[in-house]
């Protein structure tokens, strides 16, 4: 194991194996590609030829360097070709039988000091190692697709793995320009262990017809800044692969959140496995293509809806960041806005906050001074809800407390004119409970903006069983006019985004609580392996641990699933007053401003 890893065999030349071979050959390694399918080997060579040709065209390498890379990649159909390899990486189909067959054969082929790595993302490395004659040389080396672009590599040790083997492949990962993260052997490891639970819940949400596939995907992209929506990502990963990973995770955790959603089985057994089949949750123009085409489930852009109500003036109740942000958004879009707070002074302070925000926009060249002045002129501060008497849409952004919101809506019911739409920005409370505080629940709807409201494009439109069709149509139309993206969802805890986001955050906390991985490794894994803009602990500290705990508690109460119970570590930090950035300490410590 002290031998430099200069000759590397890659067993299995599918998408992952081909990507690994590409990265290795470009890094100067001799690469032996092995696949029983000659067609797969031919495709792998063609893929390397194409990727290196693109690199030449972009002047990243010379033609001479390209020829050297191509010469370092040789393909074979017999495992005997791996005899001289210093490292063997297997990426055959995700089944114990297929992988064990390869491992047993390699025992009599490769040198005793050669390292054998499995590319599994779900199966037990320990179980595979136990079948080997030299279990100390077996470990996991989990790359992420596309291998050329993704920086994360999870280096997975079993209790049997020799430290020298881990050190050797970790060094190799660094030399390939990757960021290796050391993890223990459990299904899904770090990145997939968090990712696939989230994907599974998104599939279940779609299967329950709670929201459309387009709205679920748009919500997670626009609300969380993710590069892909969960259902599109399932199609990319492979519905069958996701099901296999989840089955392995569930067999160990027995957590219902990991039990594969029935739709994954239905799609898999029908051969609708995603992009590779040309159809999964979406339909594609050809197998292997990423181009989505219209199908029977695609919403019609001109779909007939109920006729909405006219909205010219908007009342925003609240004086915090969210209220002032929403008021700014409506005023920019040309609406007359009444900004009401508990006192004239608080209302003026909120308007001053908007003035500062607009001034920054002028400084950055995003709007003219004239447009700023016109926007500010549309905002009328008020110290009482009585100022909402003539507004067409009244929208509250006060404290996330059901009783406070119910009292406010009871007041709006008395103040607002007949036909006014009443909207709440709650992120977790039942909208219908707020609506019942009025004599006109048909006029009440949820409009969940995301913070900061001027920048975030998503608005979750939450319709209760009592909301009128015309009210729903009105709010969708208004949302489009203020240049936001509306997604429809029903009135249940978490709506779309928080219902998918917070169980993922909670599971990340459980990983740390169980000493499986560190904060830094988990954050790095999700940013590098999942393309997330922030790691889960960075995000928790920004959101606030008290806010996060409250949302987790609401989700747990609503769905009664043991897997949604808040992690004790989160409860302990909140009890200790460690609430994140706002207190200077959460999962990490921050410099006081």
C-alpha positions as CSV (number, residue, x, y, z in Angstrom):
1,X,0.0,0.0,0.0
2,X,3.1,2.2,0.0
3,X,3.2,2.0,-3.8
4,X,2.2,5.3,-5.6
5,X,-1.2,4.9,-7.2
6,X,0.0,5.3,-10.8
7,X,-1.9,2.5,-12.5
8,X,-5.6,2.4,-11.7
9,X,-8.3,0.0,-13.0
10,X,-11.9,1.1,-13.3
11,X,-14.3,-1.8,-13.3
12,X,-17.6,-0.8,-15.0
13,X,-17.7,1.9,-17.7
14,X,-21.1,3.4,-17.3
15,X,-21.6,7.1,-16.7
16,X,-19.8,7.1,-13.3
17,X,-17.0,4.8,-14.4
18,X,-16.3,6.8,-17.5
19,X,-16.2,10.0,-15.6
20,X,-13.7,8.6,-13.1
21,X,-11.6,7.3,-15.9
22,X,-11.6,10.7,-17.5
23,X,-10.5,12.5,-14.4
24,X,-7.7,9.9,-13.7
25,X,-6.3,9.9,-17.2
26,X,-6.2,13.7,-17.3
27,X,-4.3,13.6,-14.0
28,X,-1.6,11.5,-15.5
29,X,-2.6,8.1,-14.3
30,X,-2.5,5.0,-16.5
31,X,-6.1,3.9,-16.6
32,X,-7.3,0.4,-17.3
33,X,-11.0,0.4,-18.1
34,X,-12.9,-3.0,-17.8
35,X,-16.4,-3.7,-18.9
36,X,-18.0,-7.0,-20.1
37,X,-19.9,-4.9,-22.7
38,X,-17.8,-3.9,-25.7
39,X,-20.4,-1.2,-26.5
40,X,-19.9,0.4,-23.0
41,X,-16.1,0.4,-23.5
42,X,-16.5,2.0,-26.9
43,X,-18.8,4.7,-25.5
44,X,-16.3,5.4,-22.7
45,X,-13.5,5.9,-25.2
46,X,-15.8,8.1,-27.3
47,X,-16.8,10.2,-24.3
48,X,-13.1,10.8,-23.4
49,X,-12.3,11.7,-26.9
50,X,-15.3,14.2,-26.9
51,X,-14.5,15.7,-23.5
52,X,-10.8,16.2,-24.4
53,X,-11.7,17.7,-27.8
54,X,-13.8,20.3,-26.0
55,X,-10.9,21.0,-23.6
56,X,-8.7,21.7,-26.7
57,X,-11.3,23.9,-28.3
58,X,-11.5,25.9,-25.0
59,X,-7.7,26.1,-24.9
60,X,-7.5,24.3,-21.6
61,X,-5.1,21.6,-23.0
62,X,-3.1,21.3,-26.2
63,X,-3.7,18.7,-28.9
64,X,-0.5,17.0,-27.8
65,X,-1.7,16.8,-24.2
66,X,-5.0,15.4,-25.5
67,X,-3.3,12.6,-27.3
68,X,-1.3,11.7,-24.2
69,X,-4.5,11.5,-22.1
70,X,-6.2,9.3,-24.7
71,X,-3.1,7.0,-24.8
72,X,-3.3,6.5,-21.1
73,X,-6.8,5.0,-21.3
74,X,-7.1,1.4,-22.4
75,X,-10.2,-0.7,-22.3
76,X,-10.6,-4.5,-21.8
77,X,-13.5,-7.0,-21.3
78,X,-11.6,-9.3,-18.9
79,X,-10.8,-8.6,-15.3
80,X,-7.4,-10.1,-15.8
81,X,-6.4,-6.7,-17.3
82,X,-6.4,-5.3,-13.7
83,X,-3.5,-7.6,-12.6
84,X,-0.9,-4.8,-12.5
85,X,-3.2,-2.1,-11.0
86,X,-2.1,-0.3,-7.8
87,X,-5.8,0.7,-7.2
88,X,-9.0,-0.9,-8.5
89,X,-12.2,1.1,-8.4
90,X,-15.4,-0.9,-9.0
91,X,-18.5,0.9,-10.2
92,X,-20.6,-2.0,-11.4
93,X,-24.4,-2.1,-10.8
94,X,-25.6,-1.4,-7.2
95,X,-26.2,-4.9,-6.0
96,X,-24.3,-7.1,-3.5
97,X,-24.2,-10.0,-5.9
98,X,-22.6,-8.1,-8.7
99,X,-20.1,-6.4,-6.5
100,X,-19.2,-9.5,-4.5
101,X,-18.6,-11.4,-7.8
102,X,-16.1,-8.7,-8.8
103,X,-14.4,-8.7,-5.4
104,X,-14.0,-12.4,-5.2
105,X,-12.5,-12.5,-8.7
106,X,-10.1,-9.7,-7.9
107,X,-8.6,-11.6,-4.9
108,X,-6.9,-14.0,-7.3
109,X,-6.0,-11.4,-9.9
110,X,-4.5,-8.2,-8.3
111,X,-1.3,-8.0,-6.1
112,X,-1.7,-8.4,-2.3
113,X,-0.7,-4.8,-1.8
114,X,-3.2,-3.3,-4.3
115,X,-6.1,-1.3,-2.9
116,X,-9.7,-2.2,-3.9
117,X,-12.3,0.6,-3.7
118,X,-16.0,0.3,-4.2
119,X,-17.9,3.2,-5.7
120,X,-21.1,2.2,-3.9
121,X,-23.3,5.0,-2.5
122,X,-25.7,2.7,-0.6
123,X,-24.3,-0.7,0.1
124,X,-22.2,-1.8,3.1
125,X,-18.5,-1.4,2.5
126,X,-17.9,-3.7,5.5
127,X,-20.0,-6.5,4.1
128,X,-18.1,-6.2,0.8
129,X,-14.8,-6.2,2.6
130,X,-15.7,-9.2,4.6
131,X,-16.0,-11.3,1.4
132,X,-12.4,-10.3,0.4
133,X,-9.3,-12.3,1.2
134,X,-7.7,-9.0,2.2
135,X,-10.4,-6.9,3.9
136,X,-7.8,-4.4,5.2
137,X,-7.3,-3.1,1.7
138,X,-11.0,-2.5,0.9
139,X,-12.6,0.8,1.3
140,X,-15.2,3.0,-0.4
141,X,-14.4,5.8,-2.8
142,X,-17.7,7.6,-3.6
143,X,-17.4,10.1,-6.4
144,X,-20.3,12.4,-7.5
145,X,-21.7,12.8,-11.0
146,X,-20.7,14.6,-13.2
147,X,-17.3,13.4,-11.9
148,X,-15.3,16.0,-13.9
149,X,-17.2,18.9,-12.2
150,X,-18.1,17.7,-8.7
151,X,-15.4,18.3,-6.1
152,X,-16.5,16.0,-3.3
153,X,-15.2,12.5,-2.8
154,X,-16.3,10.5,0.2
155,X,-13.6,8.2,1.5
156,X,-15.4,5.4,3.4
157,X,-13.6,3.2,5.9
158,X,-14.9,0.0,7.4
159,X,-13.7,-1.2,10.8
160,X,-11.4,-3.5,8.8
161,X,-9.7,-0.9,6.6
162,X,-6.0,-0.2,7.0
163,X,-5.2,3.5,7.7
164,X,-2.5,3.3,5.0
165,X,-5.1,2.5,2.4
166,X,-7.2,5.5,3.5
167,X,-4.2,7.8,3.4
168,X,-3.2,6.6,-0.1
169,X,-6.6,7.2,-1.7
170,X,-7.0,10.5,0.2
171,X,-3.8,11.7,-1.2
172,X,-4.9,10.6,-4.7
173,X,-8.2,12.5,-4.3
174,X,-6.3,15.7,-3.5
175,X,-4.0,15.1,-6.5
176,X,-7.1,14.8,-8.7
177,X,-8.2,18.3,-7.5
178,X,-11.0,16.9,-5.3
179,X,-12.0,17.6,-1.7
180,X,-12.0,14.2,0.2
181,X,-14.2,13.8,3.3
182,X,-13.5,10.8,5.6
183,X,-16.7,9.0,6.7
184,X,-17.7,5.8,8.4
185,X,-19.6,3.0,6.8
186,X,-23.3,3.5,6.8
187,X,-25.8,3.6,3.9
188,X,-25.8,6.9,2.0
189,X,-22.7,8.1,3.9
190,X,-23.0,11.9,4.4
191,X,-24.2,13.5,1.2
192,X,-26.6,10.8,0.0
193,X,-27.6,10.0,3.5
194,X,-29.1,13.5,3.7
195,X,-30.0,14.0,0.1
196,X,-32.0,10.8,-0.5
197,X,-34.3,11.3,2.5
198,X,-35.2,14.7,1.1
199,X,-35.7,13.3,-2.4
200,X,-37.9,10.6,-1.0
201,X,-40.1,13.1,0.8
202,X,-40.4,15.1,-2.4
203,X,-41.5,12.0,-4.3
204,X,-44.1,11.2,-1.6
205,X,-45.4,14.8,-1.7
206,X,-45.9,14.6,-5.4
207,X,-47.5,11.1,-5.1
208,X,-50.0,12.5,-2.6
209,X,-51.0,15.2,-5.2
210,X,-50.1,17.9,-2.7
211,X,-48.4,19.9,-5.3
212,X,-47.4,19.5,-9.0
213,X,-44.0,18.3,-10.0
214,X,-43.3,21.7,-11.5
215,X,-44.2,23.6,-8.4
216,X,-42.3,21.3,-6.1
217,X,-39.1,21.7,-8.2
218,X,-39.6,25.4,-8.6
219,X,-40.2,25.9,-4.9
220,X,-36.9,24.2,-3.9
221,X,-34.9,26.0,-6.6
222,X,-36.2,29.4,-5.9
223,X,-36.9,29.1,-2.1
224,X,-33.6,27.4,-1.3
225,X,-31.3,28.3,-4.1
226,X,-30.7,24.7,-5.1
227,X,-29.3,23.9,-8.6
228,X,-32.1,21.4,-9.4
229,X,-35.5,20.5,-8.1
230,X,-35.8,17.2,-6.3
231,X,-38.0,15.4,-8.9
232,X,-35.7,16.5,-11.8
233,X,-32.7,15.3,-9.7
234,X,-34.4,11.9,-9.1
235,X,-34.7,11.6,-12.9
236,X,-31.0,12.5,-13.3
237,X,-29.8,10.1,-10.5
238,X,-32.1,7.4,-11.7
239,X,-35.4,6.4,-10.0
240,X,-34.2,2.8,-9.7
241,X,-30.9,4.0,-8.1
242,X,-32.7,6.2,-5.6
243,X,-35.0,3.3,-4.7
244,X,-31.9,1.0,-4.1
245,X,-30.2,3.6,-1.9
246,X,-33.3,4.2,0.1
247,X,-33.9,0.5,0.7
248,X,-30.4,0.2,2.0
249,X,-30.9,3.3,4.3
250,X,-34.2,2.0,5.6
251,X,-32.8,-1.5,6.3
252,X,-30.4,0.2,8.8
253,X,-32.4,3.1,10.1
254,X,-35.9,1.8,10.1
255,X,-36.9,5.5,9.8
256,X,-40.1,5.9,7.8
257,X,-38.6,8.9,6.1
258,X,-36.2,6.5,4.4
259,X,-38.9,3.9,3.4
260,X,-39.0,4.4,-0.5
261,X,-42.2,6.2,-1.6
262,X,-44.4,3.7,-3.5
263,X,-44.1,5.8,-6.7
264,X,-40.4,5.0,-6.9
265,X,-41.2,1.3,-7.0
266,X,-44.0,1.9,-9.6
267,X,-41.8,3.9,-11.9
268,X,-38.8,1.6,-11.5
269,X,-40.8,-1.5,-12.3
270,X,-42.4,0.2,-15.3
271,X,-38.9,1.0,-16.6
272,X,-39.5,4.7,-16.2
273,X,-36.2,5.3,-14.5
274,X,-35.6,8.9,-15.4
275,X,-33.4,10.5,-18.0
276,X,-31.6,7.3,-19.0
277,X,-35.0,5.8,-20.0
278,X,-36.4,9.0,-21.5
279,X,-39.1,9.2,-18.9
280,X,-39.4,9.3,-15.2
281,X,-41.2,12.0,-13.2
282,X,-40.8,14.1,-16.4
283,X,-40.7,13.1,-20.1
284,X,-37.5,13.7,-22.2
285,X,-37.1,14.0,-25.9
286,X,-34.8,10.9,-26.0
287,X,-33.2,8.4,-23.6
288,X,-30.2,10.0,-22.0
289,X,-31.4,13.5,-22.9
290,X,-31.9,16.3,-20.3
291,X,-34.4,18.1,-22.5
292,X,-37.9,18.0,-21.0
293,X,-40.8,17.8,-23.4
294,X,-44.5,18.4,-22.8
295,X,-46.6,15.4,-21.7
296,X,-50.0,14.8,-20.3
297,X,-49.1,16.3,-16.9
298,X,-47.5,19.5,-18.2
299,X,-49.7,22.5,-17.1
300,X,-51.2,24.6,-19.8
301,X,-49.9,28.2,-19.7
302,X,-53.3,29.4,-20.8
303,X,-55.3,27.2,-18.4
304,X,-58.6,28.8,-17.6
305,X,-58.9,30.0,-14.0
306,X,-61.6,31.8,-12.2
307,X,-61.8,35.6,-12.8
308,X,-59.9,37.5,-10.1
309,X,-60.7,40.6,-8.2
310,X,-59.2,44.0,-9.0
311,X,-56.3,45.0,-6.7
312,X,-55.0,48.6,-6.9
313,X,-54.1,49.2,-3.2
314,X,-52.4,46.9,-0.7
315,X,-52.2,47.0,3.1
316,X,-49.1,45.5,4.8
317,X,-49.4,44.9,8.6
318,X,-46.1,44.7,10.5
319,X,-42.9,46.7,11.0
320,X,-40.2,44.0,10.8
321,X,-37.8,43.1,8.0
322,X,-40.4,40.9,6.2
323,X,-43.2,43.5,6.3
324,X,-41.0,46.3,5.0
325,X,-39.6,44.0,2.3
326,X,-43.1,43.0,1.1
327,X,-44.2,46.7,1.1
328,X,-41.2,47.6,-1.0
329,X,-42.0,44.8,-3.5
330,X,-45.6,46.0,-4.0
331,X,-44.7,49.7,-4.2
332,X,-42.0,48.9,-6.8
333,X,-44.7,47.1,-8.9
334,X,-46.9,50.2,-8.9
335,X,-49.3,49.4,-6.1
336,X,-50.4,52.0,-3.5
337,X,-49.3,50.6,-0.2
338,X,-50.4,51.3,3.4
339,X,-47.8,50.1,5.8
340,X,-49.3,49.7,9.2
341,X,-47.5,49.1,12.5
342,X,-48.4,49.3,16.2
343,X,-47.5,53.0,16.3
344,X,-46.8,55.9,13.9
345,X,-43.2,55.8,15.0
346,X,-42.7,52.1,14.2
347,X,-44.4,52.6,10.8
348,X,-42.1,55.5,10.0
349,X,-39.1,53.4,11.0
350,X,-40.2,50.6,8.6
351,X,-40.6,53.1,5.8
352,X,-37.1,54.5,6.5
353,X,-35.8,50.9,6.2
354,X,-37.4,50.7,2.8
355,X,-35.8,54.1,1.8
356,X,-32.4,52.7,2.7
357,X,-33.0,49.6,0.7
358,X,-34.1,51.6,-2.3
359,X,-31.1,53.9,-1.9
360,X,-28.8,50.9,-2.2
361,X,-30.5,49.9,-5.4
362,X,-29.9,53.4,-6.8
363,X,-26.2,53.2,-5.7
364,X,-25.9,49.9,-7.5
365,X,-27.6,51.2,-10.7
366,X,-30.6,48.9,-10.3
367,X,-33.1,51.8,-10.3
368,X,-33.1,55.5,-10.9
369,X,-33.4,58.2,-8.3
370,X,-36.7,59.2,-9.9
371,X,-38.1,55.6,-9.6
372,X,-37.0,55.5,-6.0
373,X,-38.9,58.7,-5.2
374,X,-42.0,57.4,-7.0
375,X,-41.8,54.1,-5.1
376,X,-41.5,55.8,-1.7
377,X,-44.4,58.2,-2.5
378,X,-46.6,55.1,-3.0
379,X,-46.0,54.0,0.6
380,X,-48.2,55.6,3.4
381,X,-47.1,54.7,6.9
382,X,-49.9,54.3,9.5
383,X,-50.1,53.6,13.2
384,X,-53.4,51.7,13.1
385,X,-55.1,49.0,11.0
386,X,-57.9,51.4,10.5
387,X,-55.9,52.8,7.6
388,X,-56.8,49.5,5.7
389,X,-60.4,50.5,5.3
390,X,-60.1,51.0,1.5
391,X,-57.3,48.5,0.5
392,X,-58.1,45.7,-1.9
393,X,-55.5,43.3,-0.5
394,X,-54.6,43.2,3.2
395,X,-51.4,41.2,4.0
396,X,-50.0,40.6,7.5
397,X,-46.3,39.9,8.3
398,X,-46.4,40.0,12.1
399,X,-45.0,37.5,14.7
400,X,-45.4,33.8,14.0
401,X,-47.9,33.2,16.7
402,X,-51.3,31.8,16.0
403,X,-53.2,33.9,18.6
404,X,-51.5,37.1,17.5
405,X,-52.5,36.5,13.9
406,X,-56.0,35.5,14.8
407,X,-56.5,38.7,16.8
408,X,-55.1,40.7,13.8
409,X,-57.4,39.0,11.4
410,X,-60.4,39.6,13.6
411,X,-59.6,43.3,13.4
412,X,-59.0,43.1,9.6
413,X,-62.5,41.5,9.3
414,X,-64.0,44.6,10.9
415,X,-61.9,47.2,9.2
416,X,-61.5,46.0,5.6
417,X,-64.2,46.5,3.0
418,X,-66.3,43.7,1.7
419,X,-64.5,41.9,-1.1
420,X,-61.0,42.7,0.1
421,X,-58.6,39.7,0.0
422,X,-57.0,38.9,3.4
423,X,-53.6,37.2,3.2
424,X,-51.2,35.8,5.8
425,X,-47.5,35.3,5.3
426,X,-47.2,32.5,7.9
427,X,-44.5,29.9,7.2
428,X,-45.9,27.1,9.4
429,X,-49.2,27.9,11.0
430,X,-52.6,26.6,9.7
431,X,-54.1,29.2,7.4
432,X,-57.6,27.9,8.0
433,X,-57.3,28.5,11.8
434,X,-56.4,32.1,11.0
435,X,-59.3,32.3,8.5
436,X,-61.8,31.2,11.0
437,X,-61.1,34.2,13.1
438,X,-63.0,36.2,10.4
439,X,-66.6,36.1,9.2
440,X,-65.3,35.6,5.6
441,X,-62.9,32.7,5.5
442,X,-63.5,32.4,1.8
443,X,-61.5,35.6,1.4
444,X,-58.5,34.4,3.3
445,X,-55.4,32.8,1.7
446,X,-51.7,32.3,2.5
447,X,-48.9,34.2,0.7
448,X,-45.7,32.9,2.0
449,X,-42.8,35.2,0.9
450,X,-39.2,34.3,1.5
451,X,-36.6,36.5,3.2
452,X,-35.3,38.9,1.9
453,X,-38.6,39.5,0.1
454,X,-37.2,42.0,-2.5
455,X,-34.6,39.4,-3.7
456,X,-36.4,36.1,-3.3
457,X,-38.6,35.1,-6.3
458,X,-40.7,32.5,-4.7
459,X,-44.2,32.9,-3.1
460,X,-46.0,29.8,-1.8
461,X,-49.8,30.4,-2.3
462,X,-51.6,28.4,0.3
463,X,-55.2,27.7,-0.3
464,X,-57.5,26.4,2.4
465,X,-60.6,24.2,1.9
466,X,-62.6,27.4,2.4
467,X,-60.7,29.8,0.1
468,X,-62.7,31.1,-2.9
469,X,-61.6,30.3,-6.5
470,X,-61.6,34.1,-7.3
471,X,-59.4,34.8,-4.3
472,X,-56.9,32.2,-5.4
473,X,-57.0,33.6,-9.0
474,X,-56.5,37.1,-7.6
475,X,-53.4,36.3,-5.6
476,X,-51.8,34.3,-8.4
477,X,-52.3,37.3,-10.7
478,X,-51.0,39.8,-8.2
479,X,-47.9,37.5,-7.5
480,X,-47.1,37.6,-11.2
481,X,-47.5,41.4,-11.4
482,X,-45.0,41.9,-8.5
483,X,-42.6,39.7,-10.6
484,X,-42.6,36.7,-8.2
485,X,-43.0,33.0,-9.0
486,X,-46.2,31.5,-7.5
487,X,-46.4,27.9,-6.5
488,X,-49.7,26.4,-5.3
489,X,-49.9,24.2,-2.2
490,X,-52.5,23.0,0.3
491,X,-52.8,24.2,3.9
492,X,-50.6,21.8,5.8
493,X,-47.5,22.3,8.0
494,X,-44.4,23.5,6.2
495,X,-46.2,23.9,2.8
496,X,-43.6,22.8,0.2
497,X,-40.2,24.3,1.1
498,X,-40.1,24.0,4.9
499,X,-41.7,20.5,4.8
500,X,-38.8,19.3,2.7
501,X,-36.1,21.5,4.0
502,X,-36.3,21.1,7.8
503,X,-36.4,17.3,8.0
504,X,-33.1,17.4,6.0
505,X,-31.7,20.0,8.4
506,X,-32.8,17.8,11.4
507,X,-31.2,14.7,9.9
508,X,-27.9,16.7,9.6
509,X,-28.1,17.5,13.3
510,X,-28.6,13.8,14.1
511,X,-25.4,12.9,12.2
512,X,-23.4,15.3,14.4
513,X,-25.2,14.1,17.5
514,X,-24.3,10.5,16.7
515,X,-20.6,11.6,16.0
516,X,-20.9,10.2,12.5
517,X,-19.4,13.3,10.9
518,X,-18.3,16.8,11.8
519,X,-20.1,20.1,11.1
520,X,-17.5,21.1,8.7
521,X,-17.5,17.8,6.8
522,X,-21.3,17.8,6.5
523,X,-21.4,21.4,5.3
524,X,-18.6,20.6,2.8
525,X,-20.3,17.5,1.6
526,X,-23.6,19.2,0.8
527,X,-22.0,22.2,-0.9
528,X,-19.6,20.2,-2.9
529,X,-21.6,17.0,-3.4
530,X,-25.1,18.5,-3.7
531,X,-24.4,21.9,-5.1
532,X,-26.2,23.5,-2.1
533,X,-25.4,27.2,-1.7
534,X,-25.0,26.7,2.1
535,X,-24.3,23.7,4.3
536,X,-27.0,22.7,6.7
537,X,-25.3,24.1,9.8
538,X,-24.5,27.4,8.1
539,X,-28.2,27.6,7.1
540,X,-29.4,26.7,10.6
541,X,-27.3,29.4,12.2
542,X,-28.7,32.0,9.7
543,X,-32.3,31.0,10.0
544,X,-32.0,30.8,13.8
545,X,-32.1,27.7,15.9
546,X,-35.2,28.8,17.8
547,X,-37.1,29.3,14.5
548,X,-35.8,26.0,13.2
549,X,-36.9,24.2,16.3
550,X,-40.4,25.8,16.2
551,X,-40.9,24.6,12.6
552,X,-39.6,21.1,13.4
553,X,-42.1,20.9,16.3
554,X,-45.0,22.0,14.0
555,X,-44.0,19.4,11.4
556,X,-43.8,16.7,14.1
557,X,-47.2,17.6,15.6
558,X,-48.8,17.6,12.2
559,X,-47.4,14.4,10.7
560,X,-46.8,12.4,13.9
561,X,-43.8,10.7,12.3
562,X,-41.1,9.8,14.9
563,X,-38.4,10.6,12.3
564,X,-39.6,14.3,12.4
565,X,-39.0,14.7,16.1
566,X,-36.5,17.5,16.7
567,X,-33.0,16.3,17.3
568,X,-32.2,16.6,21.1
569,X,-29.0,18.6,20.2
570,X,-31.1,21.3,18.6
571,X,-33.4,21.5,21.7
572,X,-30.4,21.7,24.0
573,X,-28.8,24.5,22.1
574,X,-32.0,26.5,22.0
575,X,-32.5,25.9,25.8
576,X,-28.9,27.3,26.3
577,X,-29.7,30.4,24.3
578,X,-27.4,29.5,21.4
579,X,-29.7,30.6,18.6
580,X,-27.3,31.1,15.8
581,X,-25.8,34.3,14.3
582,X,-28.2,36.6,16.0
583,X,-26.8,35.6,19.4
584,X,-23.2,35.1,18.4
585,X,-23.3,31.4,18.9
586,X,-25.3,28.5,17.4
587,X,-23.6,25.4,16.0
588,X,-20.6,27.7,15.5
589,X,-19.4,30.8,17.2
590,X,-19.5,34.3,15.5
591,X,-17.8,37.6,16.2
592,X,-20.1,40.0,17.9
593,X,-20.9,43.1,15.7
